Amino acid sequence: MTGSLPPKTRVGRPSKQQAAETSNRIIDTAAALFAAQGFAATSMEQVAAACSAGKDTLYRRFASKEVLFEAVVERVRRRTLDHLSAEIEAADGAGDALARLRRIARWFLSVNLQPDMVAFKRIALSEAIIFGENHHDPGQNDPIMDCLLGLVGEAQASGLLTAGDPALIVAHLLHSIVYGPSNEAMVGRSTYATTEAQDRYFDQAWTFFLQGAGRR
């Protein structure tokens, strides 16, 4: 009597799930290296070695370091938009349009001070790396800006904000709330690293915003 033969190991192309897991592992590894070292100091060889993927595997999925960086930024963008959706849903019960605008503005400040966001913005500015046409096409809708514009419009319609171009009011809001702390973080300062410091700054900045755009 002969024993049963062991099952044959299937050799061939990886499944879609395996391919996706490999791509995600590469992107996760690249994100950590880019954030820690910057764009110029990170090589495709380093990424391949750190995530235990062959160079051929890496280049089949990402033709260049620029393409890989764009994939990393796209991952951050998608996660940010997912969090925005959750924040909008939570803000629906936060009161009137002005209260909801305040909540989204506070969330946006936190997002711009997250270490990975700071690192990737620093790379883009200091090394002039283009994120890709899909990220910076002026004709594309920006969900975050659309949300802010919609809330400003609602607040204006309710008489809670002064009349005027909603886009200019949103620009004023972002300058008041986000750009100062974001620039501080970009140059390596930890002034607004804690939630408490962000809250203190935000409360004052929101008051100044309303003094400029609030109904008189």
N, C-alpha and C positions, 0 to 999 in steps of 0.2 A: 504494500500500500504506500503510495507516494503522498508526502505532505503537500498541503496547499502552498502555492507560490505566494510570496509577499506581494502586496499591491505595487504596481509600478508607480514610480514617482513621475508625476506629470511635469514635463519640461516644455516651456513655451513662453508666450507673452504673459506678463502679469495681468491679473484681473483688473477691472476698473477700480475696485476698492483698493487693491494693492498699489496701483499707480497713483491714486489720489493720496494715499497715506505717504507714499514716497515724496510726492510734490509738497505736501504739507510739512513733512519733516525737513525738507530742504529750505522751505520758506521760513520756518521757525528758527532754524539754525542761522540762516542768513540775517534774519532780523536781529538776533542777539549780537552777531558779529558786527553788523553795520552800526548798531546803536553804541556798541562798546568801543569800536575802533575808527569809525568813520568809513566813508565810501572808498577813498583812495587806498587806505591801508588794508582793506579786505580784498582777498583774491578769491577767484573761483576755486582754486586748489584748496585754500583754507576751508571753504564751505564744504567741498566734497569730503575732505578728510574729517571734518568735525561731525558730519552727519552720516558718516560711513556709507557714502554713495560714490560710485565710480564717476570719473570725469565724464565718461560717455553718457552715463545716465543723467548727470547734471546738465550737460549741454543739449541733450535731446529735449529736455523740458524748458530750459532757459538758454537761449542762444548766446547771450552775453551778460556781463555783470549789470549793465544798465537795465536789461529786461528783467533780471532777477530782482533788482532794486524796485522796479515798478510793481512787480508782483507783491513785494513786501508792503509797499505803500498802499496798494489796492486792498490788501488784507486789513491794514489799519483803517482804511476808509470804510470798508464794509462793516467792521466791528463798531466804528463810531456811529454809522447810520443805524445799526441795530439798537445801539444804546439810545440814540435820539428817538427812535420810535417808541421805546419803552418810557422815555422821559416825557414825551408828548402825551402818551396815554395816562401817565401818572399826573401830569399837569392839568388834565381835563377837569379834575376835581379840586383844583387849587384856587378857584375863585374867578374873578373877571379876567378880561384879556390882559390887563396890565399885570395882574398877579401871575398869570401864566407866562407872560413875557419875562418877568423877573426870574421866574424859576428856570426857564430855558437859558437865559443869559448867565445865570450862576452855573448851570451845568456846562455851558460852553467855555467859561473860564476854567473850570476844572479839567476839561478835555485838553485844552491848550497847554496846561501845565503838567500833563502826564509825561513821565520821562521818555517814553518811546516817541511820543509826538514831538517833544522838544528836540530829541536827537535827530529825527528825520527832517524836521524843518531846518535845523542847523546844517545838515548835510546839503540840502537843496540850495540854501542860500550861500553857504561858504564855498561850495564846490561847483555851483551852477549846474547841478544835475536836474535834468528835466524829468518830471514824474511820468510823462507820457501824455499824448494828445487827449486821451479819454478823461484825464484828471483835470486838465486845464483849458479845455475847449470853452471859450467864452459863450458859445451858443448852447452849451448844455445847462440843464437846470442844476442848481446846487440845493439839495434838500434842506440843508441847515439855513441857508439864506432865505429860501422859500418860506420856511417855518417862521423865521423872524419877521419877514415882510408881512406875512399873513396876520401875525399877532399885533404888529404895529398898526396895520389897517383896521383890525377889529377894535383896538384901543382908541384909535382916532374916531371911528364911527360911534363909539360909546361916549365920546367927549372926554376921555381920560388922557389923551395926548393932543398936543397942538396939531393943527392942520399943517400940511406940507408934504413934500415928496417923501413917501415911506422909505425909499432907498437911502436918502440922505439921513433920515432919522436912524436907520439901522447902522449906517456908517458911523454916525455920532455915538451910538450905543457901543459899537465894537471898539472904537477909539477910547471911550470912557472906561470900559470894563475889561477888555482883553489885552490890548496891545502892550500896555506898560508892563504888566506882570510877565507876559509872554517874552518880551524882549529881555527882561531881567533874567529869566530862566535860560534864554538862548546864549547869554554871555557867561553862564555858569554860576550865577548868583542864586542863593537859596532863600531869598527874601520871602517868597510866597510858597514855600515847600509844604507847609502844614495847612490843614483844613482851617484851623483857627486864624492864621494869617490871611488866608484867602477870604474868609468871612468878613474880617475887619475891613480889608480893602474893598470888597464888593459892596458892603453896606454904604461906605462913603461914596464910592464911585456911582452907585445907583442913585443916591441923593443928588449928586452933581449932574447926572444925566437928566433927572427929572427937572432940575432947575433950568436946564437948557431947553428941554423938549416938553416939559409938563405944561398943562393948560394953566393959563393965568387968568 
